Amino acid sequence: MLPGVTIIVKGSKKGTTSDFDGKYSISANLGDVLQFSFIGMETKSVTVKGATVDVTMATSGESLENVMVIGSRSRNRTVTESAVPIDIISMKEITSQGAQTNLNQILNMVAPSFTSNTTTVADGTDHIDPAQLRGLGPDQVLVLLNGKRRHTSSLVNINGSPGRGAVGTDLNSLPAFAIENIEVLRDGAAAQYGSDAIAGVININMKKDTKKLEINVFGGSHFSKNANDHTGRNDGNNVQIDLNYGTNLGKAKSFINITASGQLRGETSRAKEVTGNLFNRYNAVEERARLAGVNINNLYGNTLNTTPGFYSGLLNTINTYAQGVSYFDATTKAGIQTAATAGNLGGMRTLLAADATADELAFRGLVRNDFNMRVGQSALQSGQLFVNAAYPISDKLEVYAFGGNSYRTGDAAGFYRRANQSRGYSGLYPNGFLPEIHSTINDISVAAGLRGTIFGNWNFDLSNTYGRNSFDYGVENTVNSSLRENSPTTFDAGGLAFSQNTINFDMNQKFGDLNVAFGAEYRNENYSIGAGQPESYNLYDINGNVALPGAPANLIVTDFFGALRAPGSQVFPGFRPANAVDKGRNSVALYGDLEYDITEKWLVNGAIRFENYSDFGNTTNFKVASRYKLTDNINLRGAVSTGFRAPSLHQINFNATATQFVGGVPFEVSTFNNDSQAAKALGIPQLKEEESQSASIGFTAKIPEADITFTADAYIVRIDDRVTLTDQFSRPVNTAIPASDPNRFFPVGTPQRELQDQFDLAGANAATFFANAISTESKGIDVIITHKVDLGAIVLKTDFAATFSQTRQVGAIKGSPTLVANGQINRYFSEMSRIYLEEAIPRVKGNLTNSFAYKKFDFFVRNVYFGQVTDPNTADVNGDGRVEGAIINGQAVEIEHPVWGAKIITDLSIGFKITEVTKIVIGANNIFDIYPDANLGPQSVIRPRLVSGAIAYTAAPSTINLSNENQFSYSRNVSQFGMNGRFLFARLSFSF
């Protein structure tokens, strides 16, 4: 009993398919020839000799792994027969032999057109990895689970990493052990599947196994020369347990398959010994006072308050404990005493600002490595439970359901706050502190539906799919420095949530050589931001009250040197009540799809989709694809399509203030949404949809006698009005006001003052926005070759895949008239943004995978080539003492970027089947311990500037240090394959 078999009367247009019980009916005459075909089975022809024709079908050489679900509404297509390029990745071998355990890293190593890497010191992006297909954005690839639209993450990537400004799907919320195979459609498919499918579609198919229990126990660690801040040994321990159980539900063709997964992953650290000043003389004095039970920082709130009592109390106390600093020489001690006696605050500041790092480290029994940042992968704890089930309720109807929950907590660190910086508070943390972001990511999804046949032989599928992703920020080991000793050290900084509910109704039927499909979709989305506790975002004055914009300067909390104390929890200021949103929208879609075998050799497919969004209107898109068989084993194929991507609710509504470091300098950067007064003041328009046009052409070839398959496909994608995140626009200042006034306000009622107030209410000194800033063109070629040799006791499989891609900005930057008129066009879409878009991920990538099985042993070797990438930062790369510049939009722009060279990463594993149910695998990822090129250290360089309309190199030298004082040994902004080095592992598997 085989359902879905295609039966046609040869030489006619008559055709049908078998039902759930393998039964069929068709009108035919005696002597007619019926042809029976099904993927994975040999096609069979039988002459009609009576009213009943029963056939038995035999398996063919076509692997069931090559049967595709996406890309065609017809049920009977294989990868090589399809009109568009599709990869089908079987997970069984990967999850048993490979070192990677999460879906992003598995695909990054297996599929060259896919790119994803963990980031470091990037706030929320440390915990959810952006993923890209064909070099396009994380939000330009659609993810399906069992053919149903998967919801995206609640996180928008706003820090410095590839995919900046985009929202992707959290693939790591799906346990790899629950997956049977993954289909990667490398072609625009918005006309078939809707918004986001500009780069393609990733369809993840869950396991349906029954009568089987599988257990995987995995353990490993990074045994690397650069582990533990380049001291060696190992770090980043990883332990994972996976269980999968399947059984039927008491009826033929019913099943339930359950997967549970738990993981504990430790952090890695790849910083070198920190350089720079860690302590000044003031820190030495306050430490001596602290040891005596006196908190000097508590003796003042703001050093602009110049009462005699203030000076006599503070400066005399400083003098008292300064005399006890053993390494202060006599001249220093005398100078401190003189300044205290004279009430000379400026003189005291000059004396105490001097560096005292070496002596103070010795006094405190510390070393420089104690002040290193945690640069590497974040710590992670994960628990996941997923279910896939189906139950036939009649011979024509089946109910199904699938979904699960992924609950993860993460721990990542930010920039070290040193005791000599105003952002810290040495009254609570005498040695400074390393603030941590503790994330809680909860992802839940459930889908249920009814499918079968109605109205004769029409196949239908009615489903509802719900998904929700939340990301809550906890901040620990930190401080709100404006609260000083009254500050909490742990904060609830608020959180993000995104939910999506999708109702689908699909129908299709095959009429001979014509497959007809149509359907409808209704989708509802909701995005929300929840505020954190007040201490996580507020600025407080010296009296402990909230300091509002325009508060008197002498009430704002400062450090001893007059620098303003920062508001909110350090490393991640919490979301404010003004940031809180709860926004929704809905969309309705109708589609039609025709697929016709014009002849036995020529296939044509066409699709059209109309979609209406409640927040920006409607769009209609089409796709035409075709495949022609030159021979039984060689096919030509091609497609043209239009597509679109609706701006996400995140991009429309996200607003927050966060600490971002540029060249090691901290900025409080606010992301304003496009409804804000700040956006309106700068003339930034509302977001609109991205629109695309794409085309692909390629061929497939098979050599059956050698079991070799070859595919090659070229593509081009043009995207108009691409949504990007702008660079930072600084808070305006009134230059007529002295720089000693921290506010430098414009007169009340002026547009400039209104903009200043918006910055101040957000607690920001810089701002970014989302905008349809540019258009892009992407093009590339993908090549895949597979080969298998089966000699009975010996099986050898070889897979080679490579991608060559390029993305370029085309046309002018679409800046707002206000910003263009004020010479700010290059901040609308900057040189740094261009690098992230065009050159920050490998544009050449390939892998060669070999597996060899002999009796109870199997061997697995994979080499992955990661092409060069360009760092968005600028430096003196060629050693000529300057940073090269160019005139762009009438301004001097630095264009000399480091280029990190290509590398080859090798994975190796050896498996042994101990018993029929037990197998052990040992192996390594990156067995040769390869790292990216080393980052550039401190440089004294001349930077370009514009003089009389030309680039000049006449400015005084300035310092560039991309390593941030030895902390970023490798670039934190781009990485082809991470920076963790060799990973050794062992896996014990049981199958009952």
N, C-alpha and C positions, 0 to 999 in steps of 0.2 A: 504494500500500500504506500504509494509515493505521491504526495500532493505536489501540484505545481508543474507537472510534466506538460510540455507543449505538444499538442497533437494537431497535425495539419493533413489535409488531403492534398497529396502532391499534384502539382499542376493546376491547382485552384486557389481561391482566396479563402476557403473554408478552414476554420481553425478553432481550437478551444484549449482549455487546460484542465487537468484532473483536479478533483476536489480533495478535501482533507482525508478522505478514505481511499484516495487513488482511483476513484471512479470518474467516468466521463461519458458524454454522449455527443455524437456528431453525425451529421447526415452524409452518407456515402453510399455509393453503388457497389454491387458485387464486381470485383476486379479492380476497384480503385486501390491505390497504395496509400496507406497511412504512415506518416513519419512521426516517430516519437523521439523527443529530445529533452534532455535535462542536464544542467551543469554537473560535471563530475561523472556523468554516465555516457556510454557510447550511444550515439544516435542510431535508432533502429527503424527499419522500414518493413512493413507487413502488408501483404495483400489481403483485402477483405474477401472472406469466403463465407461469411455468415453474419448473423445479427450481433454476435458478441466477438470481440477481438481482445484477448488478454495477452499481455507481453511481459516478459521478464527482462529487466535492463541490467547490464553489466557496467562496472565502474570503468572509467577511462583514465588516461594519464593526466587529465586536467585536475590539478589539486583543488579541493574545495576551498582552500585558503585564497584562491584567486577569483572566487565568486564575489562580485561587488554588490553593495546595497545602494551607495550614493552614485550620483552622476547620471543615472538613468532610472526612469520609473518602470522600465521593463525588468522582469525578474530574472531574465535569462542571459545576462551579459557577463563576460569575463573581462579581466583587466586588458588583455591584448585585443579583445573585440570592441572595447569601448571607443567612443568618439572623442574622449578627453583623457588626459593623463591621470591615472589613479594608482597609488601605492597601497598594497595590502600587507600589513605588518603583523605576522603571527607572534603572539606574546608568549607562547609556551616555551620556546627555546630561549628567548631573551630573559624571561624571569627565572629560568633555571640556570643559565650559564653566565649572564652578564653581571657586572658589578653595580650597575645602576638599579635603584629600587623605586625611584619616583618617576612619574610619567614624563615630566619635562626633560629630565636628563636622559631617559631612555630614548625619546624621540630626537634629542639633540645629537646623540651618537649614531642613531640608526638612519634618520632621514635627512639628507644633506639640505633639502629645501627648508628645513625647520631649524630655528635658532632659539635657544633659551639658555640663560646662565644666571646663577645666583649672583646677587649684588652684595656689596658691603657698605656699611655706614650710609645707608640711603633710606632711613626711617622705615615706613611700611613696606617698601620694596625689598627690604632684607627678608621678608617673610612670605611674599608671593612673587614668584618669578615671572617676569614678562616673557611671552612667547611670540615668535614671529614666523610667518610663512612666506616664502619667495621674496624676502627682503622688505615686505610691507609691514604695517603697524600691527601691534597685538590686537587692536580692535577691528582689523580688516580681515580676520579669519573667523569663520563661524564654526562653533563646536557643537556636535550632536552626540547624544548618548542614546544608543539603540535607535538611531534615526530621528530622535526628537531634540528640538532646540534646547541647548544647555544654557543656563543663566550665567552671566558674567560675575566677576568679583565686584565687591563694593569699593575696592581700592582704585584710585586713579594715581598713576605714577607721575609725581611732580618733581622729583629730585633728578640728579644727574645720572641717567642711565639710558641705554637704548630703550626705545618705546616711551620716552618722556612725553607726558601729556595724554597718554592713551590708557584705555581700560581693557583688560584682557580677561579671558576665562581662566580660572584657577584650576589648571589640569591636575595639580598635585592633590586636590581634594578627592580624586578618584583613586582607589587602591589599584595598583597595577595587577595584583593577583586576581582581581575580579574580572579582568578583561580577556576576552577570547582573541580578538584581533582589532586592529585600528586601520581604518581606511583614510587615506589622505588624498583628497581631490585637489589637484594642482591646477585649477582653472576657475575663472570667475563664474559664480553660480547664484548671483542674487536673483535672477529671473526664476530660478527653481526653488531656492530656499529662503530668500528674503534678505533683509539688511545684514550687513557685516561680511557677506560672502564675496568680497571683492578679490582677495588673494586666493580663496579656495575654502574648502570645508574639511574638517577633521571629524570623522564619525567613529565613535568608540562603541564596539559591540561587546556586551557583557557575556560571560559564560552561561551556558545552558546545560552543562554536564549533569547527569543523574547517576545515582548509584556509585558515587565516588567521594572519598574524603582525601583532601590533599593538605599537607602541612609543610610550611617552609620556615626554617629557623636560620636567620642570617646574622652574621656578626663581622665587623671589620673596623679598620682604623687607618688613618693616614700616617703611614710609616715613611717619613719624608725627611730629607736633609734640611728642609726649612721649617719643619714643624716647631711649634712652641717658640715663636718669634725668632726663628733661624737658629735655634739651639739644638735641633734634631729630636730624636726619639719619635714619639707618635702623639697625635691629638685627633680630635674629631671622631671619637668612638661612635659607632653606629650599630645598634641592635634592633632587629625587626623580626616579628613573628607574624606569619600570615596563615590563615586557615580558610579553606574553601570546601563546602559540602553541598552536594546536589542529590536530590532524590525526586522520584515522581510523586504525584498526589493521588495515586490510586486509580488513574485512568490513563489510557494510552495517549501519548503526546503531551501529557501534562508534566510539569517540572517546577521545582523551586531550587534555586541555587543561591547560597548564602556565603558571603566573604566577610571575614573579620581580620583586621590588621592593626597592629600596634608597633610604634616605633619610638625609640629614644636616640636622639642624635646630639652629640656634643659639639661645641663650637671649635673652630680652628683659629689660630692666630698667626699672622704672617708679617707683623711689623718688625722693624729692627729697633735697636736701642735708640730711644728718643734723643734728639738734640735740642738745642735752644735753652732759654732761661726758664727754670722751674720755680725758683724762689728769689725774692729780693730781700733787702735788709729789713724792710717792714715785716715780712713774714717771720724773719728770725726774732724780731722783738716781740711780736704777738705770740710766738710759740713759747718764749721764756715766760711771758705773762700768763699764758694758759697753764703752763706747768705749775705756776704759783697760784692758780685758781682765779685769775683775772682775765676777763674777756675784753680786750681793748676795743674791739669792734662795737661793743655795746655802749661805748662812751660817746658815740656820736651817731647821727643819722645822715646829716648832710653837712659837708664841710664849708658851705656858703654861710652857715649860721656862725657869725664871727663875734660872739659875745666873749668878754674877757674870761668868764668862768669856763666857757667851752675850751679855750686854749690852755688855761692853767690846768684843767683836769686832764685833757687828752695829751698835750705835749709833755707835761711833766711826768705823766705815767709812762709815756714812751721813753723818756729819758731815764727813768728809774730802771726799766728792764733792759734798755739798750746797754747800760753799763755792765750788765751780766753776760753779754754775748762775748765769749772768750776770743773769738777771732776778729772782732772789731779792733782796729789799731787805735792808738791813743788819739791820733788826729781826728778820726771818725767820731770817737766818743766825745771829744771836746767840742766838735762841731754840733753834735746832737744836743749837748748840754747848752751851748750858746743859743741855738735855735729855740729851745724850750724856754729859756730865761727871757728871751726877747719876744716870745709869742710869734715867731717867724714861721708860719705854716709853709710858705713856699720854700724856704730854705730847708725845712725838715723833709719836705717831699723830695727835694733834689738829693739829699743825703740818703734817704731810705729807698729810693728807686733803684739804686745800684744793684747789680746782680750778686747773689750770694749762693748760687746753686751748689757749687762744689763743697763749700764748707757746711752748708745746711744739710746736704745729703749725708755727709759724714756724721754730723751731730745727731741726726734722726735715725741713723742706721739703715738708710735706704740706698737703693741704686737706681740708675736711670730707667732700667727695664720695668721698675715698679710703676712707671708713669706712662707705659705704652698704651696705645689704643688697642682695641680688640678688632683686628682687621682680618676678615675671613668669613667663613660661613657662620650663620647664627645657630644657636642651640634650638632644638625642636623636640617637642613631645607630641605624639599624634595617636589618635584612636579613630578607627573607621569601621563602619558596618554597612554593607550593601546587600541588597536582595534583588534577584531577577526571577520572575515566575510567570507561568502561563497555564491556563486550564481550559480545555475545550468543553463548552457547554452543550454543543450539538455537533453534528457532522459538518455544519457550515459556519459555526460561530465559536470564537475563542476569546476569553477574557485574559488580559495580561496586566502585569504591574511590575514596576522596578523603581529603585531609588535607594537612598541611604543617607547616612549622616557622617560627616567628617569633622572632628573636633581637634583643633591643634592649638598649642600654646608655644610661643617663641620667645627668645631672649636675644636681643641684639644691642650693641652698645654704640654710642655716638662719639663725638670728639671729647677728648679729656679736658676737663675744666681745671686749670691749674690754680694753685693758691694765689699766684700773683695776677690773676685776671678778675675783673669786676663781675664776670658772669657767675663765678663761683662765690662761695661765702666761707672763708677760712674759719669763721667762728664756729661753724658746724663741721667743716671738713678741713682740718689744718693742713693736710697734704694735697688738697684738691680731691677730685672725684671723677670717676668714669660713669656717666649717666647711662641708664639702660632703658630700652623700650621693651616692655613685656606685652606681647600681642596675644589676643585670644580670637581665633578665627573659627567660626562655627558655620558650616555649610550643610544645608539640608535640601534634599530633593525627593520628589515622589511623582511618579507618572502612572497612570492607569488608563486602560482603553479596551475597546471591543473591536475585533477585526474578524473578517470572514468574507463570505460571498452573499450577495443579495441580487434581486432582479435577474435571476439566471446565473450568469457567470461574471458579474461585476464584483471585483475585489474591493473591499472598503476597509477603512481604518478610522475609527473615531477615538480621540484621545484627549486627555487633559494632563498637562505637565506643569508642576510647580517647583520653583527653586528659590532659595534664599541664601545669601552670603552676608555674614556680618563680620566686622573687624573692629574689635575694641582695643583701645590703647591704654595700657597701664605704664606709668613712668616711675622708675625706682632708682634708689641710690642717687638722688638729685635734690634740687632745692629751688625754691622761688627766692632769688637772692634779694629781692626788695622786701621780703618778710624777715630776712636775716635769721636770728636764732628762733624765731617763732614759726619758721617755715616747716611744713611737713617734708618728709624725705621720700614719701611714696604718694603718687597722685593717680586719680582716675581722670584721664584726659579726654574722655568721651569716646565716641565711636561712629562707625559708618555701617549702613545696611543697604542692600539692594535685593529686591524680590521681583520675580517674574512668573506670571501664570499664562500658559499658552494652551488654547483649545484648537485642535486640528481635526479636519475631516477630509480624507483623501479617498479617491476612487480611481480604479483603473481596470481596463479590460483589453484583451488582445483579440483583434479581429483579423485572423490570418496573419499577415505580415505587418499589420498596423497596431501599435499599442497606443491607446488613448488614456490619458490621465488628467484629472482635474481635482481641485480642492479649494478649501478655504481655511483661513486662520484668523483667530482673534487673540490678541496678546495684550496683557495689562502689566505695566511695570511701575515700580515704586522705588524711590531713592530717598534715604533719610540720613541726617547727621544729628547725633545726640551730643549735647553739651557736656563738658567735663565739670569737675568741681571748681568753684570760684578761684581757689588758690592756684589752679593749674594754668590760668590765663590772665589774671588781673595783675596790674602794677599797683603797689601799695606805697603810701607816703610814709614819712618818718613817724607818724602817729598811728600807723597800722590801719589807716583808712584807705579805701580804693582811691587811687589818684586818677582823676578824670583829665581828658585833654585840656590843656590850658592851665593846669595847676601851677601855682607859683614855683619857680625854679628852686627856691630854698626849702621846699617841702619834699622834693623828690629825693629818694634815697641814693646816696653816692658811696663809693668806696673812699679810702683815705686820700687817694690822689685826685678825687673829684670826678671820676668816671661814673656815669649813671649805672645803677644796678638794673639788670634786665628783668622784665616782667615774666610771669608764668614759670612753669616747670621747665628747667633746663633740659635740652635735647629735643623735647617736643612740647611746645605750649599747647594747652588743651583747647578744644573747640569752645567758643564763646556762645552764649545764648543767641547772639546776633547771627552766628554761623548756622544755628540749628534750622534744618529744613525738613519738610516731609512732602515730597512732590511726586506726582504720578502722571501717567499718560497711558493711552491705549492706541492700538493700531488694528486695522482690519485688512486682510489680504485675500485676493482671489487669484488663482493661477490655472493655466492650462498647459498641457504637455503632450506633444505628439511625437511618436518614434516610428519610423516606417522603413522597412526593408524593401527599397524600390526594386532591387534585384537581390539575388543571393550574395552579391558582392558589395552592393551599395546601400549604406544605412544613412538616413537623415533624421535628425532630431531637432525639434523646435519647441521653445517654451516662452511663455509670456506671463508676466505677473504684475498685478495692480496692487498697490499698497497705499493706505491712507493713515497718516499719523495725526493724532489729535492736536499736537503742538506745532507742526510745521507744514501740514498739507499732504499732498499725494504724489506718487511717482509711479511710472510704468516702465518696466524693463523687459528686454527680450534676450533670447539666446538662440543661436542656430549652430548646430554642430553636425559633422558628417564624418563617416569613415568609409573608405573604399578598399576592398581586398584586391590587391594586385595579383596575389596568388593565395593559396590556402594558408600560407605562413607569413605573408608580408602584407601589412595594412598601412595605408595613409590615413591621417586624421587631422581635423582642424575644427576650430570654433571661433565665432565672434559673438560678443555679448556686450550689453550695457549693465551697469550695476549702480548701487547706491549704498551709502551708510548713513543712517540717521545719527546725528550727534547724540552721544549717550546722555542719559539724565545726569550722570556724574559730571560730565563736561559742562552741561548747562547750569547746574546748581551748586557744584562744589565751591566752597569758600572757606578759607582758614588762614591762620598765620603759623609759620614754621620757621625754625632756625636752619638756614642753609649756609654752608661754608664755601666761599669762592676764593681759591688760592690761600686757604687757611684763615681767611677773614670772615667772621660771622656776620650774617645779615638776618634781621627779622623780616621775612618775606611773606607778604599776604597775597593769596590768590583770590581775587575778586571775581564774582560771577558777573555775567554780562547784563544783569538787571541792576547792578549796583550803581550808586551815584558816581563812584570813581570811574567806572567804565564809561558811563555817559559823559562825564567831564572830559574824557580823553577821546570821545567819539568812536568807541569800539562798538560795532554793531552786534545784533543778536546772531547766534549761530544758525547756520542752515546746513542742509544735508551735503555730504560729499557725493559726487557723481563720477562714474568711471566708464571707460570704454576699454575693452580688452580683446585680444585676438591670440590664438595659439595655432601652431601647425607642427605636426610631428609624424612619426611612423613607428610601427612595431614590427618585430620580426621574430620568428621562431625557427629553430633547427631541431625538430622533434627527435631525430635519431641521436643527437648529441645532448638533448635536454638543455638547450641554451635559449634564452629569451633576451631580446634586445629592444629597448625603447629609447627614443630621443624626441624631445619636445622643446620648441622655442615659443616664447610668449612675449607680449608687450601689453602693458597696462598703463593707461593714462587716467589720473585722478585729478579732478578739478575741485577747487575750494576745500582743500585738505585742512582738517582741524589740527592746529598746533597750539602749544603753550608758548606764549611770548617769553622773551627774556625780561629782565627786571627793569622796571622804571622807578627811578628814585623819588623819594618824597621831595616835593618842591620846597625850596628855602628862599626866604627874602634876603637877598644879598645886601640890602640896605641896613639890615640888623647885624650887629656884631656877632662873630662866631662864638663868643662866650655865652650867648643866650642859646640854650639848647633847642628852643622852639622856633625862633626866627620866623614868626608869623607874618603873613600878609594881612592887610586890613580886613576886618570883619565885613562880610557881604561880597567880597570879591570871589571869582571862580577859583583862584589859587588857594584862598583860605578854605573854601569848601572842600577842595581836594586834600589839603593838609589835614583837615578834621577827619576825613575818611581814613587816611593813613593812621592817624593817632587813635581813633576808635578801634582800629584793628591791631594796634600795638606794633605797627610795621614801619620800617624805614625804606622798604622797596615793595613793588607790586608786580604781579603777573596776571595775565588774562588768557582765556581761550579765544581763538579767532580762526576764521577760515582764511588763513594767511597766504597760502601758496597753492600751486598746482604742481604735480609731479609726473614723471614718466619712469616706469620700471620695465626692464626687459632682461631676458635671460634664457639660458638653455639648461635643461635637465637631461641627464643620460643615466640609464640603468641597464645593467647586464647581470643576468643570473644564470647559473650553471649547476647542474646536479649530476653526480655519477653514483649509481647504485649498483654495487658489485656483490650484493647479498650481505656478507659479513662486514663489508666496508662501504660506508656511505660518505661521500665528499660533496660538500655544498660550498659554492663560491658566489658571493654577491658583490657587485661593484656599483656604486652610485656616485654621481658628481653633479654639482650645480655651479653655474657661472651666472652671476646676476649683477645688475647695475640699477641704481635709482638716482635720478637727478631732478632737481627743481627746474621747472620750465616756466618761462614767463616772469613777469615782475611780481614783487611782493605786494600783496593787497592790503596795504596799511590804511589806517583811518586817516582821513584828511587832516584832522587836528595834529596827529603825530607826525605826519609827513611834513606839514607846514612848520613844525618845530624841530625838524632835523632828527627825528627819533625813529625813522624807518628801519634802521639796522637793528634796533631793539625789538621790533615787531617780529622779525625772523632773522636771527643773528647768524654769524659765522659758526658759532658753537652749535646752534640748532641745525644748521646745514650739515655739519659733520655727523651729528647724531642720526640724521635722516639718511645720509648718503654713504657714509664710510665707517660707521661705528660697529658694524657686524661684518663677519667674513663674507665677501662677495664671491669667493671661490671656496668651495667646501666639497670634500669627497670622502667616501669610506670604502674600504675593501675588507670584507668579512669572509673568513674561511672557517668552516666547521668540518670536523673529521670524526667519524664514529667507527669504532672497531670493537665488536663484541660488547664487553661491559664498560669500555672506556669511550669517552668523547673528549675532543680537544677543540677549543674555540680561540680564534685569533681575530682581532679587529684592529685595523689601522684607520684612523680618522685624520684627514688633512684639514686643518683650519687655516684659511688664508689670512693675509695681513689685515689689520684694522688700523684706523686713524684715531688718535686721541683728540677730543674736542678742545683740550687745553693748548695753549701756545707756549713755545719756548725757543731757545737758540738750539736748533737741532743740528745744524751743520757746523757749529763751532766758530762762526765768524764774529761773535760778540754782539749780535743784534737779532731781533725778531723781525723777520721779513713782513712787510706790509703791502697793502694794495688800496687803491681808492675805489670804494664801493658806495654807490649812492651819494657821492660827494664827500665821503668821510674816510679817514685813515682807519683801516681795519687790519688787525694782525692775522696773518694767514699761514704762519709756519707752525705746523703741528707735528708732534712725534708720530711715527708710524711703527707699530709693533709688528714684528715679522711673523711669517707663517710658521706653524709648528705641526708635527705629527704626534698624535697620542695613540699609544698601543695598549690594547686590553688583551689579556690572556687568561684562560681558565682551563682547568682539567677536571673532568668529571669521572666518577667511578660508581657503578651500580653495585652496591654492596649486596643487596638481596632484591627480590622482585618488587619490594615495596619501599626500599631505602636507597637513597643516592646521596653522595657527598660531592661537592664541587669546591675547589679552592682556586683562587685566582687573584688577579690584580687589574685595577684600572690605572692607566698611566704608569705602566710597569717601569719605564725608564726615568720616572720622576722629572718630567718636563714641566718647566714653568714659563709663563710669558716673559717677554723681554723686560729687563729691569727698568724701573722708572728713572726719570732724570732728577738729580739732586739740585742743590742751590746753584744758581747762576747769576752773575752780575751782567746785565745786558742793557743795550740801548733799544728802547721801544720806538716804533715809528710814530710820526705825527705829521699833520698836514701843515705845510708852510707855503704860502703863495700858490696854492692849488697843486702842489706836488708833495710826494712823500719825502720826508727828511729824517735823517738819523742824527739829530743834533741835541736830543734831550739828554739830561744827566742819566747815568746808569741807574737801574733799579734792580731789585732782587726778585727772581722767580724761583720757586722751590716746589716742583710738582709732587715731591715725596712728602710734603707737609712735615718737615723736620724728621725724616727717616721713618715715618709711619706707613706711608703707602709705598712699599717696596715695588709694587706693581700697580699699574693704573687701577683706580677704583671706578673709573667712568666707563671703561670698555674692557671686555675680556672675551677672548674666543672660547675658552674652556674652563674658566675659573683659575684660582690661584692656590689650590690645596695640595697639589703634588700627588705622589703615589698613594694609592689606596689598596690595601691588601684585605682579602675577605675569605670567608668560608661559609658555605651554605649546606645545610642538611635538609633533605627533602624526603617526605613520606607520602606514599600514594596507596590508599587502601580501596 
